[in-house]
């Protein structure tokens, strides 16, 4: 089977990137965002670049958007019939905009709608992927949707928009970038193109995320992390992800934990598990350690040092090691254990993990993460 690497979307980056919106002047533009972005002046920042556009703003996106949010956004834009939709915000706003755009195109099959993604966090990489995470609140589940129609037409990486992201959110989402890049590197779908992007994303994150934590107002490390997030998104869009994300979707969805934080907590455990069960993954983790400048006497010691390095970084960022430490009630988790195992095994991301876990493996990993 032939491998595939897409060359869409166009990516505008750097401190003047927002100027790319000028091409939307005189068009009908829908903006999908959350209430905070609308009230904080970020939508005005966009509109100033396209003063002659007709603009309609849907600002009801909530974290982990549900199908109901997509339907509400599409209903608002149905009579407006936009030429373009701008997704402004974190992963939730980007995912909601993708779903709204696809829903609208079902109403208007002969009216193509351009999708422009402008992330305001450096984490999900959703601005360059065919993925969208939609939640099902009734069942406490998150579902990754994957379709070519979900890939934006272009992405704008404006570092000014991430300067206001609080330090703890910045490191949670930054650890999501590191997880995306490492999982893409060891995925069964890894290829030369995804490797190049994953390797660079790992190098940038390892160097610059601690600098963001140290000085959250310094635009240079913020800019590098914004680029790393995008590269990691391109990498996993081509290569796939793995068991960290498979478990994170289940645990995060049912226990309401921020996605980047639960990824960071699971990452050392899954590296340990995969290195033990998949010889090919062991070699890939050594490659990852080399990028980070981690080297010990034997391959096993090097991988252990990599795991310890990630645990140390989590500790430095005040990210807990276990769900108990995070304040979750072990009894609540116990009542969900079977559902968590079933959801992890059914998750599309688990399928491209370098080894195939069974229910007993997931059960053991759950015990470890509970603490």
C-alpha positions as CSV (number, residue, x, y, z in Angstrom):
1,X,0.0,0.0,0.0
2,X,1.4,3.4,-1.0
3,X,2.1,5.9,1.9
4,X,0.6,9.4,1.6
5,X,1.7,12.8,2.7
6,X,-0.5,15.8,2.1
7,X,0.8,19.3,1.1
8,X,-2.3,21.2,2.2
9,X,-2.8,23.5,4.0
10,X,-0.7,26.5,3.2
11,X,1.0,27.7,6.5
12,X,1.6,31.3,7.2
13,X,3.9,31.9,10.2
14,X,5.8,34.6,12.0
15,X,4.9,37.9,13.6
16,X,3.3,39.3,10.4
17,X,1.3,36.1,9.5
18,X,-2.1,37.6,10.4
19,X,-1.8,39.8,7.2
20,X,-2.8,36.7,5.2
21,X,-6.4,37.5,6.2
22,X,-6.4,40.5,3.8
23,X,-7.4,38.2,0.9
24,X,-10.8,37.8,2.6
25,X,-11.8,41.4,2.2
26,X,-15.2,41.8,0.4
27,X,-16.1,38.1,1.3
28,X,-18.6,36.7,3.8
29,X,-16.6,35.3,6.7
30,X,-17.9,33.3,9.6
31,X,-15.7,33.2,12.7
32,X,-16.0,30.2,15.1
33,X,-14.5,30.8,18.5
34,X,-15.4,30.8,22.3
35,X,-16.8,33.5,24.5
36,X,-13.5,34.5,25.9
37,X,-11.9,35.1,22.5
38,X,-14.9,37.2,21.4
39,X,-14.9,39.4,24.6
40,X,-11.1,39.8,24.8
41,X,-10.8,41.6,21.5
42,X,-9.1,38.7,19.6
43,X,-11.9,38.6,17.0
44,X,-11.5,42.4,16.5
45,X,-7.8,41.7,15.9
46,X,-8.8,39.5,12.9
47,X,-11.5,41.8,11.6
48,X,-9.1,44.7,11.5
49,X,-7.2,42.8,8.8
50,X,-10.3,42.5,6.6
51,X,-12.3,45.7,7.2
52,X,-14.5,45.2,4.1
53,X,-15.6,41.6,4.9
54,X,-19.1,40.8,6.1
55,X,-18.5,38.9,9.4
56,X,-20.7,36.7,11.5
57,X,-19.3,35.4,14.8
58,X,-20.3,32.2,16.5
59,X,-18.8,32.3,20.0
60,X,-20.6,29.5,21.8
61,X,-17.8,26.9,21.5
62,X,-17.1,25.1,24.8
63,X,-14.2,22.8,25.8
64,X,-14.7,19.3,24.2
65,X,-17.4,20.4,21.7
66,X,-20.3,18.2,21.2
67,X,-22.5,17.5,18.2
68,X,-25.0,20.0,19.6
69,X,-22.4,22.8,19.3
70,X,-21.8,21.9,15.7
71,X,-25.5,22.0,14.9
72,X,-25.9,25.4,16.6
73,X,-23.0,26.9,14.7
74,X,-24.3,25.5,11.4
75,X,-27.8,26.8,12.1
76,X,-26.4,30.3,12.7
77,X,-24.4,30.4,9.5
78,X,-27.0,28.7,7.3
79,X,-28.8,31.9,6.3
80,X,-25.4,33.8,6.2
81,X,-23.9,31.3,3.7
82,X,-20.2,32.2,4.4
83,X,-17.5,32.0,1.7
84,X,-15.0,31.2,4.4
85,X,-14.9,30.1,8.0
86,X,-12.1,31.1,10.4
87,X,-11.5,28.9,13.4
88,X,-10.0,31.0,16.2
89,X,-8.9,29.4,19.5
90,X,-7.6,26.3,21.0
91,X,-8.2,22.7,19.8
92,X,-11.9,22.8,20.8
93,X,-12.6,25.9,18.5
94,X,-10.7,24.4,15.6
95,X,-12.4,21.0,15.9
96,X,-15.8,22.7,16.2
97,X,-15.2,24.9,13.1
98,X,-14.2,21.8,11.1
99,X,-17.5,20.1,12.1
100,X,-19.5,23.2,11.4
101,X,-17.9,23.7,7.9
102,X,-18.6,20.0,6.9
103,X,-22.2,20.3,8.2
104,X,-22.7,23.5,6.1
105,X,-21.3,21.9,3.0
106,X,-24.1,19.3,3.3
107,X,-26.6,22.1,3.1
108,X,-24.7,23.9,0.2
109,X,-23.1,21.1,-1.9
110,X,-22.3,23.6,-4.7
111,X,-20.9,26.3,-2.5
112,X,-17.4,25.4,-1.4
113,X,-16.4,27.0,2.0
114,X,-12.8,27.9,2.7
115,X,-11.5,26.9,6.2
116,X,-8.8,29.0,7.8
117,X,-7.4,27.8,11.1
118,X,-5.8,30.3,13.6
119,X,-4.7,28.5,16.7
120,X,-4.3,30.4,20.0
121,X,-2.6,27.6,21.8
122,X,0.4,25.6,20.8
123,X,-0.8,22.1,21.3
124,X,-3.4,20.3,19.2
125,X,-1.9,20.8,15.7
126,X,-5.5,20.7,14.6
127,X,-4.8,23.5,12.1
128,X,-3.1,21.1,9.8
129,X,-4.8,17.8,10.4
130,X,-7.7,15.8,9.2
131,X,-8.7,15.0,12.8
132,X,-11.4,16.5,15.0
133,X,-12.2,15.4,18.5
134,X,-16.0,15.6,19.2
135,X,-17.4,14.7,22.6
136,X,-20.5,12.8,23.6
137,X,-21.3,14.3,27.1
138,X,-24.1,11.8,27.8
139,X,-21.6,8.9,27.7
140,X,-18.5,10.8,28.8
141,X,-16.6,9.9,25.6
142,X,-14.4,11.7,23.1
143,X,-14.4,10.5,19.5
144,X,-11.6,11.3,17.0
145,X,-13.2,11.9,13.6
146,X,-10.8,11.5,10.6
147,X,-11.7,12.8,7.1
148,X,-9.9,14.7,4.3
149,X,-12.7,17.3,4.4
150,X,-11.6,18.3,7.9
151,X,-8.1,19.6,6.7
152,X,-8.1,23.4,6.7
153,X,-7.2,25.2,3.5
154,X,-4.7,27.3,5.3
155,X,-3.3,27.9,8.7
156,X,-2.0,31.1,10.3
157,X,0.5,30.8,13.1
158,X,0.6,34.1,14.9
159,X,2.8,34.1,18.0
160,X,1.1,37.3,19.3
161,X,-2.1,35.2,19.9
162,X,-0.4,32.7,22.2
163,X,1.4,35.3,24.5
164,X,-1.7,35.6,26.7
165,X,-2.0,31.8,27.3
166,X,-1.3,31.2,31.0
167,X,1.9,29.3,31.9
168,X,0.1,26.1,33.1
169,X,-2.0,25.9,29.9
170,X,1.1,26.5,27.8
171,X,3.0,23.6,29.4
172,X,0.0,21.3,29.3
173,X,-0.5,22.0,25.6
174,X,3.3,21.9,25.0
175,X,3.5,18.4,26.4
176,X,0.7,17.5,24.0
177,X,3.1,18.6,21.2
178,X,5.9,16.4,22.5
179,X,3.4,13.5,22.8
180,X,2.2,14.0,19.2
181,X,5.8,14.1,17.9
182,X,7.0,11.0,19.9
183,X,4.0,9.0,19.0
184,X,4.2,9.9,15.3
185,X,7.9,8.9,15.4
186,X,7.2,5.4,16.8
187,X,3.8,4.8,15.1
188,X,3.4,1.9,12.6
189,X,2.6,4.5,10.0
190,X,5.8,6.5,10.4
191,X,7.6,7.4,7.2
192,X,10.5,9.6,6.0
193,X,8.3,12.7,5.7
194,X,6.5,12.4,9.1
195,X,9.9,11.5,10.7
196,X,11.5,14.8,9.5
197,X,8.7,16.8,11.1
198,X,8.4,14.8,14.2
199,X,12.1,15.0,14.9
200,X,12.2,18.8,14.5
201,X,9.1,19.1,16.7
202,X,10.8,17.1,19.4
203,X,14.0,19.1,19.2
204,X,12.1,22.5,19.4
205,X,9.8,21.4,22.2
206,X,12.6,20.0,24.4
207,X,14.6,23.2,23.9
208,X,11.9,25.9,24.1
209,X,9.0,24.6,26.3
210,X,11.1,25.1,29.5
211,X,11.8,28.6,28.3
212,X,8.1,29.3,27.9
213,X,7.6,28.1,31.4
214,X,10.4,30.3,32.7
215,X,9.3,33.5,30.8
216,X,5.8,33.3,29.4
217,X,6.0,36.8,27.8
218,X,9.1,36.0,25.7
219,X,7.7,35.8,22.1
220,X,10.7,33.9,20.6
221,X,10.2,30.6,22.5
222,X,6.4,31.0,22.1
223,X,6.9,31.3,18.3
224,X,9.1,28.2,18.2
225,X,6.5,26.2,20.2
226,X,3.8,27.4,17.8
227,X,5.8,26.1,14.9
228,X,6.6,22.8,16.7
229,X,2.9,22.2,17.3
230,X,2.1,22.6,13.7
231,X,5.0,20.3,12.6
232,X,3.9,17.7,15.1
233,X,0.3,17.9,13.7
234,X,1.6,17.3,10.2
235,X,3.7,14.4,11.4
236,X,0.8,12.6,13.2
237,X,-1.7,13.4,10.4
238,X,0.5,11.3,8.1
239,X,1.9,8.7,10.5
240,X,-0.9,8.3,13.1
241,X,-0.6,8.3,16.9
242,X,-0.6,5.6,19.5
243,X,-1.6,4.2,22.9
244,X,-1.0,7.4,24.8
245,X,-3.8,9.1,22.8
246,X,-6.0,6.0,22.9
247,X,-5.9,6.0,26.7
248,X,-6.0,9.8,27.0
249,X,-9.2,10.1,24.9
250,X,-10.9,7.6,27.2
251,X,-9.5,8.8,30.6
252,X,-9.7,12.5,29.7
253,X,-13.3,12.1,28.4
254,X,-14.7,10.2,31.3
255,X,-12.7,12.0,34.1
256,X,-12.7,15.6,32.5
257,X,-8.9,16.1,32.5
258,X,-7.3,18.5,30.0
259,X,-6.0,16.6,27.0
260,X,-2.4,17.8,27.2
261,X,-2.1,17.1,30.9
262,X,-3.3,13.4,30.7
263,X,-1.1,12.9,27.7
264,X,1.9,14.1,29.7
265,X,1.0,11.8,32.6
266,X,0.6,8.8,30.4
267,X,3.7,9.3,28.1
268,X,6.4,7.9,30.4
269,X,4.3,4.8,31.2
270,X,3.5,4.1,27.5
271,X,7.2,4.6,26.4
272,X,8.1,2.0,29.1
273,X,5.4,-0.4,27.9
274,X,6.2,-0.1,24.2
275,X,9.9,-0.3,24.6
276,X,9.4,-3.6,26.5
277,X,7.0,-5.1,23.9
278,X,8.1,-3.7,20.5
279,X,11.7,-4.0,19.4
280,X,11.1,-1.5,16.6
281,X,9.9,1.0,19.1
282,X,13.0,0.6,21.2
283,X,15.1,1.8,18.2
284,X,12.8,4.8,17.7
285,X,12.9,5.8,21.3
286,X,16.7,5.7,21.1
287,X,16.4,8.1,18.2
288,X,14.2,10.3,20.3
289,X,16.7,10.3,23.2
290,X,19.5,11.2,20.8
291,X,17.5,14.3,19.6
292,X,17.1,15.3,23.2
293,X,20.8,14.8,23.9
294,X,20.2,11.9,26.2
295,X,22.9,9.1,26.1
296,X,23.7,6.3,28.5
297,X,26.0,3.2,28.3
298,X,23.4,0.8,27.0
299,X,20.2,1.1,24.9
300,X,18.1,0.1,27.9
301,X,19.7,2.7,30.2
302,X,19.2,5.3,27.5
303,X,15.5,4.6,27.2
304,X,15.2,4.7,31.0
305,X,16.9,8.0,31.0
306,X,14.5,9.3,28.4
307,X,11.5,8.2,30.5
308,X,13.1,9.8,33.6
309,X,13.8,13.0,31.7
310,X,10.1,13.3,30.7
311,X,9.0,12.5,34.3
312,X,11.4,15.2,35.5
313,X,10.0,17.7,33.0
314,X,6.4,16.9,34.1
315,X,7.5,17.5,37.7
316,X,9.1,20.8,36.8
317,X,5.9,21.8,35.1
318,X,3.8,20.8,38.2
319,X,2.0,18.1,36.2
320,X,1.0,15.2,38.5
321,X,2.4,11.7,37.9
322,X,-0.9,9.9,38.9
323,X,-4.6,10.4,38.9
324,X,-4.6,10.1,42.7
325,X,-2.1,13.0,42.8
326,X,-4.4,14.9,40.4
327,X,-7.1,14.6,43.0
328,X,-9.3,12.0,41.3
329,X,-11.1,9.5,43.5
330,X,-9.8,6.0,42.9
331,X,-13.2,4.5,43.6
332,X,-14.7,6.6,40.8
333,X,-12.0,5.3,38.4
334,X,-12.6,1.8,39.6
335,X,-16.3,2.0,38.6
336,X,-15.2,3.1,35.1
337,X,-12.4,0.6,34.6
338,X,-14.1,-1.7,32.2
339,X,-15.5,1.2,30.1
340,X,-12.0,2.8,30.0
341,X,-10.4,-0.5,28.8
342,X,-13.1,-1.0,26.1
343,X,-12.9,2.7,24.9
344,X,-9.1,2.5,24.7
345,X,-9.0,-0.7,22.6
346,X,-11.7,0.8,20.3
347,X,-9.9,4.1,19.8
348,X,-8.5,4.7,16.3
349,X,-5.2,6.0,17.7
350,X,-4.5,2.7,19.5
351,X,-4.5,0.9,16.2
352,X,-1.2,2.6,15.0
353,X,0.6,1.9,18.3
354,X,3.9,-0.1,17.7
355,X,2.5,-3.1,19.6
356,X,-1.0,-4.3,20.0
357,X,-2.1,-4.1,23.6
358,X,-4.8,-6.4,25.0
359,X,-7.3,-5.7,27.8
360,X,-5.0,-7.1,30.4
361,X,-2.3,-4.6,29.3
362,X,-4.6,-1.6,29.5
363,X,-5.9,-2.8,32.9
364,X,-2.3,-2.9,34.2
365,X,-1.5,0.6,32.7
366,X,-4.7,1.9,34.4
367,X,-3.5,0.6,37.7
368,X,-0.2,2.4,37.2
369,X,-1.7,5.8,36.2
370,X,-4.2,5.7,39.1
371,X,-1.3,5.4,41.6
